[in-house]
Amino acid sequence: MSTPMLGRKPMTKEQYERVLPPLRNALLAAQKRMQDEKSFALAVVVTGRPTAGRSETVNEFLEWLDPKHIRVHALDKLRKVSRTWPVMWRYWNTLPARGQIAFYFMGWYEDYTSPALTQPKKSQRHSERTLERIRQFEALLTRNGVRVLKMHLTIDAKLERERIRELRKSKLTRWRVTGEERWLARHHDRATKVTQQGIEATSRPGLEWNLIDGTDPQSRSFAAGTALLDALEKGIRKSAANKAPKPKPVSSKRRPFPTSPPEGRVEDDFYDEELERLRGRFALLARRGKFARHGAVLAFEGMDAAGKGGAIRRLTSALDARQYNVIPVSAPTPEELSYPYLWRFWRHIPQRGEISIFDRTWYGRVLVERVRGFAAAEDWQRAYGEINEFEQELTEHGLIVHKFWLSVSKEEQLRRFEERDKDELKSYKVDPQDWVNRKLYDQYQLAAHEMIARTDTEHAPWTVVEADDKKYARLKVLRTACEQIEQRLG
Amino acid sequence: MSTPMLGRKPMTKEQYERVLPPLRNALLAAQKRMQDEKSFALAVVVTGRPTAGRSETVNEFLEWLDPKHIRVHALDKLRKVSRTWPVMWRYWNTLPARGQIAFYFMGWYEDYTSPALTQPKKSQRHSERTLERIRQFEALLTRNGVRVLKMHLTIDAKLERERIRELRKSKLTRWRVTGEERWLARHHDRATKVTQQGIEATSRPGLEWNLIDGTDPQSRSFAAGTALLDALEKGIRKSAANKAPKPKPVSSKRRPFPTSPPEGRVEDDFYDEELERLRGRFALLARRGKFARHGAVLAFEGMDAAGKGGAIRRLTSALDARQYNVIPVSAPTPEELSYPYLWRFWRHIPQRGEISIFDRTWYGRVLVERVRGFAAAEDWQRAYGEINEFEQELTEHGLIVHKFWLSVSKEEQLRRFEERDKDELKSYKVDPQDWVNRKLYDQYQLAAHEMIARTDTEHAPWTVVEADDKKYARLKVLRTACEQIEQRLG
């Protein structure tokens, strides 16, 4: 951890007034450049004791910078609305876009400090998992265009007590002291220890904490401003130097996925009856009281014309339209591109008791973006880990996550393309891009193999569905979805 | 109300198979054109008995159209998260952008039907208010680029009972019948009456209901598809013919707002002490238990350099950063322009217990957009009523809404511009547009007069703040905010 801001001598008023204007000028200039270039975003986490100047620091930043491109987020751990979604949902939903700055008051650290302070024994495992989640999250942001600047404001126990006493003396300032502050002051040592552990556990190269001494307001302001300027300038320099490496060529060969039903074609009569039976089973599962405490994410991937849409409609026709959402995923819009790539999926994560069905997913990163070269090799290669972490987040919250790869043969795909071309009603379904993708069929297969090998986890498994027979595929999808939900509900 | 879809003869399978393909072709073509032109959005509300084919209709639309530009929303009235925000928040947050279609399962009518059915006596006034709100909302959407298509599926009592009996007979289909459906079937007449009243109360020119007979599935599908096609084609024709009328010239003259403090300049000592006292009062108010059941929206308008930012910072410095959000409002982005103009403000409405402070607001419509001619006369002229309705929505939910007009004289404004120009740190604050706006000072004054005259309501009042003396203005803002909150909390 970097501690360059600690132990400085107090700043005189004259010193402060001399050094501040150039700092503010530099900050404004850096912010302007950042806005113009839109090459990175900045998330600033400000933690520390309230009496060390937490609020004051954020307020000063708002005064120094152009506030039009800044958001301040104060996320209350107790907010009911947040418990409806996975913990990280609220951070994803407030991320700054490239060119923008967001200040997070306590940020995602409150998820760690609060329980660690108030229930120190009970929460050992919870704390460790929370710190791991924070490390993963910050690493993911850093690698995806969001710089993270962390500042922790410190103050010693004696001065903290003095400040509180001073404020409480006068009617005019007594309101400034909350119950939380007094609690923290009474438990200064414990709070310091917990914080220290959190800081040590989350300091990584490029993600160091800035410890800022809150003893003297002028030194504090100047130190905080300097740290912010440094982060902005590093962001600008880094993005100027940034060149995307070429993707590695896809080379090795693997056995293709099965595409035909192992038991042969499904008969029409059997299909009709079995479909109705499975839909009933699925509908009843989704209506079970226990399901309301969970919810599900069903993800569909597969080559064009593999039958994703048809399989999805068989699922949804069993559900009340109030309970599900189908999310068709296309190429990202310019707005979506200005955020980390998982951002646009977090927006569609279901509440408890609901079902989100993704027609194409976050796996686009390691499929189309990899094969077509839309993502740099280092970007899609690290995506496996990021995706596993993302799905773990969801399942830890209680969501049931299951993924389907609809496997269609090259021959059957061609047959379906031609059929669509002939059928005026389906012709909108064939995109010129589909033919380009078809030429890359083998590379897609390879990418899919690697994807499944690396992301078929216990908490979020894949099912490969032999999709040359549409009826077989639809039944298998429904049956698997039922089995998975039954298993998780117990 | 239009009833062309009722009383048709059942359609034979042959008839259906003959008429369907041309209908689907026409629907796809219309959807494509709508997407390309992006001149309007379509919100389709589907209500009616479940056994009349509500779900089936929405599912068919998804099959017939290109689903990539469609969203289906099923809004559960019981959802906790919704009670955190005003009722209409969830509809605003799911509106389709121009070029897109959204289906609303029961839509905003569930807010009316549910209480009217289950608590018929208690809710008379509530029902009337809800219907009024629906009328206003639909009118606002229609005038702001969102076409509204309403379909109600009917079925007679006998057939409804038969269908339910039939479905319940077999294990395979029993799951299709929910408790709600059985309740509705038992109370067929009452439900029909309530629905009928709702339909009559909300049928307006251009917002007629399509009553669709659900007796025969094929007639139903065809009727629903025809109604959808009609809505799409009307939307396309209308937008092609649409020409914005020229804004009326601003002419009449009014007495200017006061700009100097009535009691003379505020002395520094008094200011410091009074500011601290008021901040304490404000902070304590925001922390009162009762405030957690309310929340506040504080809106700031005024000419450039009127001191909005400074006044806002004096308010926020009294608050815990977790409790408030400052929302700086700039010119709308292209994304924002593809929605009705109030959409971007709904997104920032606070939850209960929180405070949203708007630095410029939805009044831009009747200020800058009027004066500069960015909005057509008919658009800004009807905005007064729409804004009053919007603010009433907020206050009915319990939010405290107060609006400040910071009134600065032409001379003082010039002095501040020049001061900013000299001060390097503040130079980013002066935009070339500010000088253009300054030339239109008198027209802004006139627009502001009319704005306050038309929107100074009991539930959401304006306070004109004499802002030539910054210190006086800041104290008056803080004092007024305190008084208003105290008054509302009782």
Interface residues (C-beta under 8 A of the other chain):
Chain A: P21 R24 N25 L28 K32 R54 S55 V58 N59 L62 E63 W64 D66 P67 K68 R71 V72 A74 L75 D76 R79 K80 V81 T84 F105 K171 L172 T173 R174 W175 R176 T178 E273 E276 R277 R279 G280 A283 L284 R287 G309 R313 T316 S317 A318 D320 A321 R322 Q323 Y324 N325 V326 P328 S330 E335 Q351 D359 E424 L425 Y428 K429
Chain B: P21 R24 N25 L28 K32 R54 S55 V58 N59 L62 E63 D66 P67 K68 R71 V72 A74 L75 D76 R79 K80 V81 T84 F105 K171 L172 T173 R174 W175 R176 T178 E273 E276 R277 R279 G280 A283 L284 R287 G309 R313 T316 S317 A318 D320 A321 R322 Q323 Y324 N325 V326 P328 S330 E335 Q351 D359 E424 L425 Y428 K429
